[in-house]
């Protein structure tokens, strides 16, 4: 299957409480992030710790937490866990915003990057650093909203595959951001206020289909 890389986006979900900090400082990998006791953690801390030990196969002696992670998918099982409080602190979806980047802006020789065919913390997930291998991602899972362990088509690995990741080593400057996606018009106004307060003019779009 031919993949149009020029039309692909990758997404990082963050708490709106972290938005100002990320807009000012850019996006850091876990292992290079400045100390910030006020930062809101939305992920599962056990899984985050596992990523410290998971080596990135295409760049030996580097680990997943040396990279800034993005998803190829929206409306992910991770977001559902945040909404329901399953394994992570429960938060309203209105607090979660999507930082949206064009893949073509990040998959360049200016960055050390790679991608996976599933959750990068899982040992069975494979790593790639050639865009010609994007067809190794299960795009049906990326687009699917069926997360049940016993899926209707019998694919019990869909949750892992839907969490396929694009990884950028070290830091991603905020100038590479395309736009920000939010749940509703109320959050849009909140985000636009944060942007204006920091003299930034990124587009903010309401994308309810990205949420549950």
C-alpha positions, 0 to 999 in steps of 0.5 A: 500500500502506497502511503502519502507521507505529505498528508500524514500527521502525527499527534502528541496529547498533553494536558492543557496545564502543560501547554504554556510550558511546551509552547515556550520551551518545545517538546522534550523527551523524558530523559532530557526534560527540565525538572518541573514539579508542576508538570501534569503527568497523564500517562501510566507511570509504570509504562513510562518507566518500562520505556527507560529500558526498551532499546530502540533497535534501529539506533542501538544504545538509545532507549525509548525515553530518549525520544519525544513520542507521537502517535499516528492515531487519534481517539486512542486507548490511552485517551480512553484510559484518561477519560475513565481513570483506568491505570492513570489519573482520571481527567476530563477530555476537555483538559487534553489537547492534541499537538499536531505535526506534519510527518514531513516536518519531522522525518528529515535529516535535521532529526534522529527519528524512527517509528514503530508498528505498535506501542514502543514499550512492548517488546514485540513492537518493531522499529523502522527509520525508513519511510518506505516501511510505513506499510509495516504499520497496521493502518486499519488499527490506526483508524479503528475505534474498536479497542476490545480485547476480543475484537469483532474481526478477531484481532486481539493485538489492535490496542498495541498496533493502534499505539504505533509511534513516531519518535524524535530524539531529544527535543522537537522545537515548537516552530514545527507545530502545525496546529492544535486540536481541541474538544470544543469551542470553550477549550478553543478559546482557552488555548487561543488565550494561552497562545495570545499571551505568549505572542504565538499564532498557531491555528486551533481547530475543534475536532470532536471526532478525536475524542470519546 
